[in-house]
Amino acid sequence: MSLDPPADARLASHPTLQQFIIEGMKPTHLDEVVAIEALSFESPWARASFERELNLGHAHPLVCLSHRQVVGYICPWLISDEVQVLRLAVAPSHRRRGAAAALLRTVLDQAFDLGAHWLYLEVEEGNHPAESLYQGLGFTVEAVRPDYYGHGRHALVMVLDLTPEWNGDEV
Ligand SMILES: CC(C)(COP(=O)(O)OP(=O)(O)OC[C@H]1O[C@@H](n2cnc3c(N)ncnc32)[C@H](O)[C@@H]1OP(=O)(O)O)[C@@H](O)C(=O)NCCC(=O)NCCS
């Protein structure tokens, strides 16, 4: 099973998202990806972590482009019949325009088409933008990992069941 992006860059499918192009992450994207990462997380991944993603067989990182500029990225792993999202971020200057939803929908569409059974991720409790995004796509909280991000900072394990009933129209 492969989660490779389409051979050609493709427009995000949502009618309001036509300004975005989703394609596979390449070494030439890394300067922009690392800059967005630094603006998005308290403990950002190092450049080497993204370089690793580019070289792992089960990692399928994607970028979201607007006018050829990287405005967001997602790092999913596909192992057996499950997809795990390790990283997702959008540049602060481009948030609330549907970029994260477009990235997630691309991963979900491909995972669904390829027969993956479920998708999961971890999000810090209280990260309301991310929680709202995932809930809007149908994710539910399956577990809480206490103190996962430090004392008093809990992780929610959120899961999406990729059954045939999922039709991808929630966002
Ligand atoms: C979370 C994040 C990826 C969302 O990216 P985004 O491109 O702004 O999200 P979208 O525009 O695709 O939002 C889709 C939906 O998610 C929800 N949402 C997104 N941001 C929100 C916010 N700040 N407040 C409330 N709901 C929000 C809304 O339902 C939104 O739909 P709407 O705009 O039609 O109301 C972005 O805020 C980010 O990079 N945050 C820092 C890194 C991070 O927390 N990553 C997730 C780690 S698990």
The ligand as an ORCA input file, in Angstrom:
! r2SCAN-3c Opt
* xyz 0 1
  C      -4.266     23.876     13.689
  C      -3.856     24.493     12.345
  C      -3.009     23.461     11.574
  C      -5.120     24.838     11.546
  O      -4.712     25.292     10.257
  P      -5.667     26.228      9.351
  O      -5.166     26.144      7.962
  O      -5.795     27.564      9.967
  O      -7.066     25.460      9.482
  P      -8.265     25.544      8.408
  O      -8.334     26.931      7.856
  O      -8.132     24.422      7.449
  O      -9.513     25.318      9.373
  C     -10.482     24.307      9.121
  C     -11.460     24.332     10.287
  O     -10.768     24.044     11.517
  C     -11.327     24.848     12.582
  N     -10.376     25.852     13.022
  C      -9.154     26.126     12.489
  N      -8.549     27.117     13.170
  C      -9.399     27.487     14.151
  C      -9.343     28.463     15.192
  N      -8.268     29.270     15.339
  N     -10.388     28.556     16.047
  C     -11.463     27.761     15.918
  N     -11.599     26.816     14.933
  C     -10.551     26.677     14.071
  C     -12.540     25.533     11.973
  O     -13.626     24.664     12.096
  C     -12.110     25.662     10.516
  O     -13.185     25.824      9.630
  P     -13.758     27.308      9.357
  O     -12.587     28.206      9.112
  O     -14.630     27.114      8.154
  O     -14.500     27.689     10.604
  C      -3.051     25.806     12.555
  O      -3.762     26.636     13.466
  C      -1.649     25.610     13.081
  O      -0.700     25.409     12.303
  N      -1.474     25.638     14.414
  C      -0.149     25.494     15.041
  C       0.379     24.068     14.901
  C      -0.619     23.054     15.445
  O      -1.213     23.229     16.501
  N      -0.755     21.940     14.689
  C      -1.627     20.852     15.067
  C      -0.904     19.958     16.008
  S      -1.913     18.539     16.439
*
